[in-house]
Amino acid sequence: MFIILTDKVSHRLKYALEEIFVHRLKKTYILTDDISQFQDNSSNVKIQYTSIYQSDLGGYWIQNNGFLYETEIRLEFKPAFVTYTIEKNDAFTDYINFILNKFPSNQFTDAFFTTKHSAYFPCNGFMPFDIFSLVFWKLSRYEEYQNYKGDKLGRFIYSQSLDAKNGIEPIPYIDIAIIYFANLLNIDLREIWRLKHSPTVDIDIAYKFLGRNIIRTIFSTLKYPKFLKSRIKTFFTRNDPYSWNNTVAQKFKFVENLHVFWLCSEKTNTFNKQVKLDYKNLLKDIKTSNQNFSVGLHPSANTGFTEWEKEKNWLENITGQKIYSSRQHFLILNLPETYQSLISLELREDWSMGYSDNIGFRAATSFSFRWFDLKKDIPTPFLINPFCFMDVTLKNYLKFTSEQSLKSINNLYDWISICGGVFCYILHNESLSSDSEWKDWQNLFENTINRGQN
C-alpha cells in the first residue's frame, strides 16, 4: 500500500495515479492532503507530492509544480524536456535479466542502462522528473487540444508533436518511465510482466472487383485497364483477391486475439469506398469474422454521429450482437468531439491512437488507458488502445522497403518486450493479398503475425 501526500487533490492527479498504480502496477494507494493522515500511516510506503519537501514527514519526494492542479487548457503551454539515465542496481538488473531469459536477442537490454531516456516536467526529488505530470500530459493528449497544424485531413501527426520538435522517437517512453519509477520504489515488476499480442485488421474495401453495381464496375474498368485480365478471371471464378478467405482468414487462422474493423458506409465517395452493403458475400464474411474474431466498427470518414449510428446499427443487425469497439477510418480523430460521439453511440473502446505519418506510439505507451476528457476535466471509462505501426504508413508514407520495415518493427517489438506491453498493429485485407502491390510484403506480415504467437 502507498500513501501519497499532496497539496491539493484534483481530477488530473487522481487520473494519473489510477493509471500508474492501479492499472499498471496493480497496487493500491491512498491520496490525501491531510498531513495527520499521512503521518499516521507509518506502515505504508510514503510519497510526498508537494511543492516543498517536509523532512520530518519522511518518505519519497516528487516536487509538485502545480500542473495537475489546473483545470483549464493552456493553449501555448509546453512542458520542459529532460533526459535521464537508469543506473544499475539489484532491482533493475534482476528485471533486465528476466527479460533476457525470455528474449535473448533483445537489442535494447544493454541500451536500457546506457540510453538517455526522455521525459518532461523536470523536478527535484528522488527522480529527475515529475512522473505524474508526465503521464497525464501524454495520456490526456493535452497537446491535441492546443493549436496545432494538422495534415490535409486535419489529423494530428508526429511531425507536429512536441516529441518530434524535441527529437524524441515515439517509443513507449511512458512505459519505460513507469519501470524506472517502480524499481525505485522496490516494486517487483516480474510478477506483473505480460507481453500481449493484439493484431488488428481494417476492411476498408472488402473486395477488389466484386460487390459493385454495373455502373461502378464499368467506371473502374475504364479507370484501371491494367486489371482487366484479373477482373475477368474473378468474374468467372468469383474468387476475389481481397476476399476474407484469401486474406485475413488465411493469415490469421491460428490467431485468437484478432480485432477486425468493418467499414459499413452505404455512401461511395473519395473517402469511403466499401462495396454494396447488400452484397451477399459481404454479409457472409462479416458473420464469419464475428464467429472467429472480435468485430468492431470502422466509422466512415468525414461524416459524423448520424451516419455512424446508422453504420453501427447495421453492423449489429448483421452480427446479431452489440458492437462496443471502433477505429476511425483514415485515423481521423479530433479531440474531444470524436470520443464524445463514440461514447454517445455506447461504444466502449477506440483503436485509433497512433500516427498516420510515422510508426511508434502517439501517447508514448503500448498499454491501453482510459480517456480523460480534458474539456470537461473528468476521467471516463472509455478505453483507448494504442497501436505501434500501420502497413500503409510503412509503405506509402515513410516509403520503407519491407526490409527497412522489418528493422523498425523489430525495434518497436524489443522495446514493448522490455516493458511487457501490447504489440498492436494495423493491417488491411488489401495489404495481406499477394495479388497486389503488397506482394513482396507477405513474408514480413506473416513473420510479424507468427512472432506474436511465440
URHUQUI-V55797 format. One line per field, one symbol per residue. burial: # if it has 24 or more other ideal C-beta (glycine too) atoms within 12 Angstrom, else .. A space follows every 10 residues. Layout:
# URHUQUI-V55797
burial: ???
This chain:
# URHUQUI-V55797
burial: .######..# ########## #.###.#.## ##.....#.. #..####### ......#.## #########. ..#.....#. ##.#.#.... ##..##.##. ..#..#.##. .#....#### #.#.###### ########## ######.#.# ....####.# ###....### ########## #####.#.#. .##.#.#### ########## ##....#..# ......#..# #..#.....# #########. ##..#..### #####..... #######.#. ###.##.### .######### #.#...###. ##.###.##. ..######## ######.### ###.#.#### ########## ########## ####..#.## .######### #####..#.# .#..##.### ########## ########## ###.##.#.. ##.###.##. ##..
